[in-house]
Amino acid sequence: MARTALIAGSTGLIGSLLLPKLLASPAYDRVVAVTRRPLALSHPKLSNPPSDFEHLGQLGAQLAADDVYCCLGTTTAKAGGQAGLERVDYHMVVDLARSARAAGARQFVVVSAVGAALRSPAFYSRVKARMERSVAEAGYATVHILRPSLLLGARQEARLAEDIAQKVSPLLSPLFIGRLSQYRPVQAEQVADAMLTLALRPSSGVHIHHYPFID
């Protein structure tokens, strides 16, 4: 049976690659993309309700879906500090998970980050770990958490440190072998492909995936 997909973060690096895949997938007859501003895209499957992501629960039945794909995320610099990062990477993601679950969603697929750990010395990694824990406790039958390392791909906004890393890291990738392979830089499109593949596989429970994501 055809299903409904809900995606948040569809204008970001991974989300902008995932959205057309969802629209093209025969598994979905409806795709709901929640965005702050209307998308410059028209498609017979697409519904595009607006939200500032601060009051997602107000969308109510507009969040009704089978599978939720969450690609929300930011950086400390872009968010204006740690509080801004936490607001996006924790509160908005968890609010989405809880609101969509209340609307009937059964599966949640979310992008986290390699190294996520509650006791990490890095604030970013602690926020990601807290998000993972809260999403896992949101009541979904199935949760897929993807933990990529450095994402490779063309971003809409310039990030100098990441631009330099994107040029250098592929040269170092052969050094990341065995248990270190999870730290390999990964193409954003590979993450988008993995999210869709994992969601369409029959499964239950909470699953954490490191590179290469698909067993």
Secondary structure in CASP SS format (residue, H / E / C, confidence):
PFRMAT SS
TARGET T0000
AUTHOR 0000-0000-0000
METHOD secondary structure of the structure
MODEL  1
M C 1.00
A C 1.00
R E 1.00
T E 1.00
A E 1.00
L E 1.00
I E 1.00
A E 1.00
G C 1.00
S C 1.00
T C 1.00
G C 1.00
L C 1.00
I C 1.00
G H 1.00
S H 1.00
L H 1.00
L H 1.00
L H 1.00
P H 1.00
K H 1.00
L H 1.00
L H 1.00
A H 1.00
S C 1.00
P C 1.00
A C 1.00
Y E 1.00
D E 1.00
R E 1.00
V E 1.00
V E 1.00
A E 1.00
V E 1.00
T E 1.00
R C 1.00
R C 1.00
P C 1.00
L C 1.00
A C 1.00
L C 1.00
S C 1.00
H C 1.00
P C 1.00
K C 1.00
L E 1.00
S E 1.00
N C 1.00
P C 1.00
P E 1.00
S C 1.00
D C 1.00
F C 1.00
E C 1.00
H C 1.00
L H 1.00
G H 1.00
Q H 1.00
L H 1.00
G H 1.00
A H 1.00
Q H 1.00
L H 1.00
A C 1.00
A C 1.00
D C 1.00
D E 1.00
V E 1.00
Y E 1.00
C E 1.00
C C 1.00
L C 1.00
G C 1.00
T C 1.00
T C 1.00
T H 1.00
A H 1.00
K H 1.00
A H 1.00
G C 1.00
G C 1.00
Q H 1.00
A H 1.00
G H 1.00
L H 1.00
E H 1.00
R H 1.00
V H 1.00
D H 1.00
Y H 1.00
H H 1.00
M H 1.00
V H 1.00
V H 1.00
D H 1.00
L H 1.00
A H 1.00
R H 1.00
S H 1.00
A H 1.00
R H 1.00
A H 1.00
A C 1.00
G C 1.00
A C 1.00
R C 1.00
Q E 1.00
F E 1.00
V E 1.00
V E 1.00
V E 1.00
S C 1.00
A C 1.00
V C 1.00
G C 1.00
A C 1.00
A C 1.00
L C 1.00
R C 1.00
S C 1.00
P C 1.00
A C 1.00
F H 1.00
Y H 1.00
S H 1.00
R H 1.00
V H 1.00
K H 1.00
A H 1.00
R H 1.00
M H 1.00
E H 1.00
R H 1.00
S H 1.00
V H 1.00
A H 1.00
E C 1.00
A C 1.00
G C 1.00
Y C 1.00
A C 1.00
T E 1.00
V E 1.00
H E 1.00
I E 1.00
L E 1.00
R E 1.00
P C 1.00
S C 1.00
L C 1.00
L E 1.00
L E 1.00
G C 1.00
A C 1.00
R C 1.00
Q C 1.00
E C 1.00
A C 1.00
R C 1.00
L H 1.00
A H 1.00
E H 1.00
D H 1.00
I H 1.00
A H 1.00
Q H 1.00
K H 1.00
V H 1.00
S H 1.00
P H 1.00
L H 1.00
L H 1.00
S H 1.00
P H 1.00
L H 1.00
F C 1.00
I C 1.00
G H 1.00
R H 1.00
L H 1.00
S H 1.00
Q H 1.00
Y H 1.00
R C 1.00
P C 1.00
V E 1.00
Q E 1.00
A H 1.00
E H 1.00
Q H 1.00
V H 1.00
A H 1.00
D H 1.00
A H 1.00
M H 1.00
L H 1.00
T H 1.00
L H 1.00
A H 1.00
L C 1.00
R C 1.00
P C 1.00
S C 1.00
S C 1.00
G E 1.00
V E 1.00
H E 1.00
I E 1.00
H E 1.00
H E 1.00
Y C 1.00
P C 1.00
F C 1.00
I C 1.00
D C 1.00
END
